[in-house]
């Protein structure tokens, strides 16, 4: 058996995790996509990057997608009992639209795109089923909250078990959302480093209730008034505010106006989970320094287009 000769194109969505109280568990796929094309060649490594992340095109084997491809090829070989090894060469072309280090899942999109591309390129790729793809993507990313919606699309709940990560995909009844993306970046590691080792029991209990309410609100179309209550968080956003004061101020200002706003992922992007008829009034409440993206919930995860 031999490698696929034709290039494989993967369309991978941005994602927003946490969604307020759903820390490290809830995620939405969004209608902002990166396109990753990978082809096996006769030798060498070629990387072209257009858009976000163009400055890392010269990282060679250290490029995230290249590392994911290598890891995925090894995983497929192990699952299939194959000794095919690595291809002679690779050509990687990326058209990136998802902002980097802004809390919109750019690394998860890269990881998932690499895993899906490897599955289509390797002659034994079918052994890497959806569960195995989730497990591998989670191992590389470190947690499943962003890779889950990137793989499955829609609204996902992700959790881990002794046997590995799991996910459930739910149909979201939220219309459009609005992402407010600042120019400044905040590394996920920096944001996670601000979280305390323990939290008050009352805060944990409050978040558990709000997370349950949020799932009901997102899947039941319960309206912005319920979403406002459902997106209240006590576990992470307040602790991370010193790293992104402008984002924290915007969340507070929007919520004071009744808009269900949260920090997207580890930030600093702010996500407003508001119905379509409130988009104009929402965007009018912010000043300069923000790139405003009205988005839909993407119903499909990363895929090779038909």
N, C-alpha and C positions, 0 to 999 in steps of 0.2 A: 504494500500500500504506500501511497505517496501523499505529499502535502497538496492541499488545494492550490491550483495554479492561478486562479483568478483572484483579484483583490476582494476583500470582504469589507463592506461598509456597515458600521454600527451607529445607530441614532440613539444617543443616551440622554435622558432628561435630567434637568436640575431637580433638586429636592430640597425640601425644608423640613427639618427634624425638630422634635420637642413640641412645637406648637403651643408653647406655654407650659402647662403642667405635665405633659407627656414626655418627661425627660428620658432620653435614651431609649424611647420605645415607639413613639408616634412619628409618622412621616408622611409627607405629601409629595407626589411627583408633579412637577410643574412644566408648563409648555414653553420651556427655554431649553434648547438642546445643543449638545456638542456632537459633531460628526467625526468619527474616527475610521480611517481606512487603513487596512493592513494587508500587505501582500508578501508572500514568501518569494525570495529571489535567489539567484545563483550564488550570492555571496555579499558580504558587507552589511552595513547598517546605515540606512538613510532616514532622516527625520525632517519633516517639514511641519511647521506649526504656524497657523494663521489665526490672528485674534488674540484672545487671552492666553497668557503663558508662552508667547512667542519667544520670550527671553530665555526659556529653558530648552530650546530646540537643540542646543549643542551639548546636552548632557550625556548623549550616547547611551551606554548601557545603564546609566543612572537615571534615565528618564523613567517616570513612574509607569507609563504604559508598557515600555519595553520590559521593565522588571516584572510587571504583572503577566505579560505574555510568556516570559521565560518560566515563571512559577506555574502558570496554568499548563504549559506544555509538559512540565515535569509531573504535575498532578494527573493529567490525562494518561501519560505513560504508566504511572503507578497503578491507576485504576484499571487500565486495560491490560496490564502485564506486558507492555510493549517496550522495546528498546530503541524506538525511533530516535529519541534524543531531540536536540535542537535543530531547527532548519538552518541551511547554509547561510542564508541572509534574510534580512527583513527590510521592507520599505514601509514607513509609517507616515501618514499624512493626517493632521488634525486641524479641523476648523472649529475653534473653540468660541462659544458665545457665553458660557457660564462664567461669571466673575470669580476670580480666585481669591481665596481667604476672605470670603464675605458671608459665609454661612449658608450657601446655596448648593452645597454638595458637589463642588467641582472635583474633589479627589475621588469621591464615590463614583461619579460619572466616568472618570478615567479608569478606575479599577474595574467597574462592571463592563465597560466597553472592551477592555483588554481580555477579560474572561470570556465574554461572548464571542469576540473575534477568534480567540484561540480555539473555542469549541467548534467553530466553523472551518478553521484552517486545518486542524489536526485530523487525520483520517479516522482516528478512533474517538473523535470529539463527542460522540453521542453518549459515551459513558459518563460525561460530566453533566448529569441531569440538573434540574432546577434546584434541588436540595443541596447537591454538591457544589453548584455555582454559588449559592448563598453562603455555604460554609467557607468556601475558599475566599470569596470577596470579603467576608467578615473577618477572617484571619488576617488578611492584608490590611484592611481598614482599621481594625481594632474593636469595632462595635457595629451592630447591624442596623441602626436606626436610619441611616441614609442609604445604604446599599439595598435595603429591602424595597422601598418605593422605587428606586432606580431600576430594580429588576422586575418588579411586579406591576408598577404603575398605580395610579389612584391613591387611596389612603391605606396605609399599612400600620399594623401593630406588630412589632418585632420583640422577641425575647430570646433568652438563651437557656439551654438545658444542659445537663451533663453530656448529652449526646450531640450538642451543637446548637446553632441558632435556628429559630423557627420564625415564620411570619404568617400573618393572616391578611389578605387583601379585602378591603371593604369598599363599597360604592359611596363615594362622597357626594353629597347633595349641595355642597357649597358651589356657588357660581364662580365668578372671577375673584381673584385675589390681587392685591397690589403689593409689589416688592419695592421698598425704598432702599436703594443701594448707595452707600456713601463711597467716596473716593478712597478713603483710608482702609487699610486691611488690618485684620486681627487674626493672628495665628490661632488655630484650634488649641494647640498645646498651651498657649498663653491663657486662653479663656478657661480651659479646664484646670489650670494650675491655681485659679482663684477660688475654686470650690472647696468648702471645708470638708474635713473627713467625716463629720457627724452633723446632723441637723436636729432641731427640736422635734419631738414626737408630734406636736400639734401641727407643725408645718408639713410633715410627712403625711399625716392624716388628711389635712386639707387638700394636698395635691392629689392624693388617691381619689378623693371624691370628685375633684374638678376634672381629673383625667377621664373618669368614667362618664361624667356629664359631657365632656368634650366629644367623646366617641358618639354619644347619643345625638348631640347637636349637629355634628358633621354628617352623620348618616341619616338623620331624621329631618333635616331642613327646618330646625326649630327657630331660626331667625337670629338677628344680630343681638337682641337683648339677652337671649340665653347664651349665645357665643361669648358675649362680654364676660359674663360670670364664669363660663366654662374655661376661658383662657387665662384665668388668674393663676399666677405661679408664685411659689415661695421657696423653691429648691435651688434655682440656678440664676435667674435673671438679675436679681438684686445683688448677688455676690459678684457678678461679672460686670456690673455697671461701671466701676472705676476704669475698666479697660476700654469702654465705649460710652462715654458720658453723653455724647450727642444722640446716640441711638436710644439710650435710656430715657432721655428727655423727650424724644419723639414718641416713644411708646406711651409715656405718661400723658403727653398732650393729646394724643389720639384717643386714648382710653377715657380721658376726661370729657371728650366730646361724644362718647358712646360707641367708638369704633373698636372692635375686637382686634387689638394689635399686640404682637409678640415679637421677641427677638427670634430671627430665623436661625435655627441651629445654634452654633457658638457665636453668631454675630459676625460683623456688626449690622448686617441687613435687618431691616424691620419689615415684617409681613403683616398686612392688614387683611383679615379674613372677613371681607365685607361683601355684601351683595352688589350686583352690577349697578343698580341704581344709586349706589352711594360712592362710586369710584370718583366722580368729578368732585364731590364735596370733600372727599378724603384727600385727594391730591392737592386741593387748594389750601390745605392746612399746613403745608411745609414750605420752607424757604429754599434758598439756593444751596448747592452742595449735595443734592440728592438726585440720583438717576431713578426715575419712576417707571416701573414696568408693570402694567396691568397684564396679568397672566391667567390662564385657565389651569385647572387641575388636569394633568395629562393622564388619560385613561389607560395608556399602555406604557410599559417599561421599556428598557433598552432592547432594541431589536435590529435585525437585518432587514431593511425595507424590501417589500415585495418587488 
